[in-house]
Amino acid sequence: MARIAGHWWPKAAPEAGSDETRPTAVSEVTVGSEPAAVSEDIAETLWLDRAGFGVIVRSGWSGDDRGMDAVPVVDIANPSSTSIAALDAACRDHGFFLLEGHGLDDLIDRTWSETARFFDADQSIRDAIRRDETNPLGWFDRELTKQKRDSKEVFDFIDPATPARDRFNRWPKGLEGFHETMVEFYAAMADLAERTLGLVHNTLELGDESRLAMVGDPAASAVRLNHYPVGDPVPEDERTNLAELGETALGYHTDPGTITLLLQDNTGGLQTETRDGEWIDVTPMPGTVVVNLADAVQVWTNDRYRAAVHRVVPMTTERRFSIPYFSNPPRTTVVEPLAELCEDSARYRAFNWADFMRARNDDNFSDAGAPDTQISAYAIS
């Protein structure tokens, strides 16, 4: 690992992953080449995005070099009026911004170290918690996106503080301190997500009723550890009958939840699309946490703010790690435009969050090559 500006950034190396253009719900998970049957209560609790974030920019994939200026940095402990104005502009244009002043440097260092330790441990430790047909949590190295295999291995877990959720988690044995660090990390990210939403609320100058509607729920959220190795993540002697690797690390997509908080290492390469169709780099900045808005926020704000369309470009030279925390609405949430932001009329009809995710799942099971259900399905013509 390389020491950079106070953080241990595990050097990780990815490569071509998937051409998927949408995130995936848990019940869409595939094991080998077949869809896996997944417990419905897990499927409604968690969605998994099938790939990492922030990969290195390669020839032919470089984004607009204005990314450093277009993706603002906000001190969440003491946001200035200038940074708030920049945050507002970014949320209207592409949906990304960076947080500093979060006070989590030490925990982030420890989480990176535990992440690298997990993926560098003996293979038997990961094999023991391999995802299967009934539970998509734990470790996996052959996810499919649009019938093509991702070039990554992952470890997924949901809220460890909620017993009804934690019973589905699969924790590795023999890595003392790993579980404790991940439990601490999840709680810290849940708190930071709440603080970040408060920042968005303030930027929008929302009233109390709207603030209570635009929320995330730790019990409905998830964390993923991503490791992109150089080369195929599956050993050569196990690739028979597996789908081919995709052309890109991750195709363009939006996240379906509220917001995503992301740790990206110094490999670089996460890109977002602006309203005018240009791709710009979300350049790694040590000490910051990346934030991107998700589908529910776009609906709540009646298109004032944009769910971040983002992608991961191909990588070839070093392995890479990333760690997203997906903050999702409570399962019973009815998502609809906030009345105070509907200046003329609502652009979306109301929909139940669980139904939205179920429809996304159905789309994938009925036709593996079809796009997942998106918020556009609820748009009012």
Stockholm file with secondary structure:
# STOCKHOLM 1.0

chainA/1-381         MARIAGHWWPKAAPEAGSDETRPTAVSEVTVGSEPAAVSEDIAETLWLDRAGFGVIVRSGWSGDDRGMDAVPVVDIANPSSTSIAALDAACRDHGFFLLEGHGLDDLIDRTWSETARFFDADQSIRDAIRRDETNPLGWFDRELTKQKRDSKEVFDFIDPATPARDRFNRWPKGLEGFHETMVEFYAAMADLAERTLGLVHNTLELGDESRLAMVGDPAASAVRLNHYPVGDPVPEDERTNLAELGETALGYHTDPGTITLLLQDNTGGLQTETRDGEWIDVTPMPGTVVVNLADAVQVWTNDRYRAAVHRVVPMTTERRFSIPYFSNPPRTTVVEPLAELCEDSARYRAFNWADFMRARNDDNFSDAGAPDTQISAYAIS
#=GR chainA/1-381 SS CEEETTEEECCCBCCCCCCCCSCEEGGGCEETTEECCCCHHHHTTCEECSSCCCCCCCTTCCCBTTHHHHSCEEETTSCCHHHHHHHHHHHHHTCEEEEECCSCHHHHHHHHHHHHHHHHSCHHHHHTTBCCSSCCCEEESCCEETTEECSCEEEEEECTTSHHHHTTCCCCSSCTTHHHHHHHHHHHHHHHHHHHHHHHHHHHTCCHHHHHHSCCCGGGCEEEEEEECSSCSSCGGGCTTCCCBCSSSEEEECCSSSEEEEEECTTCCEEEECTTSCEEECCCCTTCEEEEECHHHHHHTTTSSCCCCEEECCCCSSBEEEEEEEECCCTTCEECCCGGGCSSCCSBCCEEHHHHHHHHHHHHHHCTTSCCCCGGGGBCC
#=GC SS_cons         CEEETTEEECCCBCCCCCCCCSCEEGGGCEETTEECCCCHHHHTTCEECSSCCCCCCCTTCCCBTTHHHHSCEEETTSCCHHHHHHHHHHHHHTCEEEEECCSCHHHHHHHHHHHHHHHHSCHHHHHTTBCCSSCCCEEESCCEETTEECSCEEEEEECTTSHHHHTTCCCCSSCTTHHHHHHHHHHHHHHHHHHHHHHHHHHHTCCHHHHHHSCCCGGGCEEEEEEECSSCSSCGGGCTTCCCBCSSSEEEECCSSSEEEEEECTTCCEEEECTTSCEEECCCCTTCEEEEECHHHHHHTTTSSCCCCEEECCCCSSBEEEEEEEECCCTTCEECCCGGGCSSCCSBCCEEHHHHHHHHHHHHHHCTTSCCCCGGGGBCC
//
